[in-house]
C-alpha cells in the first residue's frame, strides 16, 4: 500500500460520489432552475427509468439501448405529468410540491401493485480491475464519465441550441418571451420532459448496480435534493460545484465512518451552507459577478 | 380576571372559522357526544378512536406551520419520531413509578421542541423559505429514518433501552397517573381516550386563542407577504421560529401519544409515506383553518382505514389521487370549502329571517 494506491482509492470514491450526486440531481435541477418547480416525484422518474431499462434488457436489448429506452419513457411520462398536473400549478410553487408528492405515492404504490415488490436486476457490466490490494468496478468509472458527459451535453443544449436560447429567455422574463413569439407553455413542457428524461437516465445508468424495488427512488431523492439546495437554481454554476463539494464530504465521511455517516455529513453540510449562502452556490457566484 | 376574559374573547376571530352561539352550541354538542361515546362502545373501537385522535395533533401542527405560517414543513414526522423514541428511552430506563411517565411525556415533547429550535434557527435565520424549507425538513426526517433503521445491533442502546433498528422499540410502559393506593394505568382504551380527548380540546381551544391573538395575526401577515410584515417592523424570523417550535412540540405530542397507544415505535413512522399522510389530511381538510383540519383529518383517516380493510394496497394510491385532485380542484381544502358554503347558507337564512 503506497501513497499512489491511497490517492487512487480516494479519487475513485470521490468520482463515485460525484457521479451519483450529479446524475441524481441534474434532472431535478433542470426543472427547478427553469421553472421553480420542485419535483418530489423525481425519485419515481428515476425508478421508472431503472425499471424500463431492466425490462428492455430482459427482453434482449443491449444495455445502452435499454438505458436510452428508460430515458425516453421517463421523458414521455414527464410530458404527460406536465400536461395533466404541473401545468395548472405554475403560479403556486408550494402546491406543486404537494401535488408531485401525491404523484410519487401513486407511482410507488402503483408499481408495487403492478410489478410486485421486486424486479430481477441487470448484471453490472465490464467487470473490475485491480489497484494495489483492492479491486474496483470499471462500471463506476463509466458512471463518472457519464456524469461529466451529461453536464457537457446540458451545457451545449442550453447555450448552443435554439431550444436553449428560448428556454433561457423564458426563465428570465416569461411574458416578454411570450410577447416575442415564444410558445412558453411548449418550452415548459419540453423542459419538464428533459428533467424527467434525465431522471430516467440516472435510473437506467444505476439500474445495473442496485436492487430494483418500487421505493428505490427514495435512495436517490435525498442526495438529489441536497445537491439542488446547495447548488441553487443554476445547473452549471450550482449543481456541478455542489456535486463536487458534497462528493468530498460524502466520500470522506463514508470512508471514515460508513455509508450512513456519509449521508449525515451531507445533511449537516446542507444545513450549514443554507445558513451561510441562502441562495446556494450559484446565487453566491451570480451575486459576485453582477 | 379581565385578562382571562380578554383571552376567552379570542376564541373567535378573523383567523378561525366558526363564531357565535350556533357554532359553540354545535361544539358543545359534539363534545358531549365525544364524552358519552365510550359508554356505548367497546374497548377496541374506543382504542381505535384514540388512534385517530392521536394523529390530529400532528395535523394541527402542520396546519399551524403550513396553513397559518405559510412555510411548508415536510418534517413534522421527524419530531413525531424523536418524541416517540424519547418517551420510550425515558420510560424503559426509569420505569413508570411516581408518575414518571407523565414527566417523560413532557420531557420527550421538550426534546422535540429543542431539536426544532436548533433546526429552525439554521433555517429561518438563514432565511430559507418556500420550497427549500420543505426539502430540508424532508431530508431531515428521511435521514432520521435511515439512522434509526440501522440501529439493530446490540451496541445501539441508551441505558437499558435497545433501539432495535427497523423492528422498532417496544414494550414501553403506558401512561400511569400516580394515585393514593393504586396508580391508574391508562391502557389504550377508555382511560387513554379521555386523556387524549381532553388534550385535544385543550390544544384546539388554545390554538384558536393563539391564532386570534396579535401573534396569530402577525403569523398570517407573514404568510400573506413576508416583506410587508418585515417593513412593518416585525422580526419575521423570530415569529417563524416560534411557530415552528410550537408545531414541533405538537408533532412531538402526537408521537408520544402514538407510542403510548401502541407501546411501540418504528423508524418507518418517520419515512416518506408517514411524512406524506399528515400532509394529505391537512390539504384535504383545509390547511388554513383549525376546525377544518381536525374534521378533515378524522374523515380521511376513517376513510383510509375503511379502504385498507377492503383493498389494502390500493388505499395509498387512492390517497395520492385524493391529494393531487384536492390540489388541482380545491386548493383550499374540501372540508373548508363545505364549511364556508354552509356558513354562507346560514348567513342567508338569518338574513331572510331578520
Interface residues (C-beta under 8 A of the other chain):
Chain A: X32 X36 X38 X85 X88 X89 X92 X93 X94 X95 X97 X98 X99 X101 X102 X103 X104 X105 X106 X108 X109 X110 X112 X113 X215 X218 X221 X222 X225 X226 X228 X229 X260 X263 X264 X267 X270 X271 X272 X274 X275 X276 X278
Chain B: X72 X119 X122 X123 X125 X126 X127 X128 X130 X131 X132 X134 X135 X136 X138 X139 X140 X142 X143 X146 X147 X150 X271 X272 X273 X276 X279 X280 X283 X313 X314 X316 X317 X319 X320 X321 X322 X323 X324 X327 X328 X331
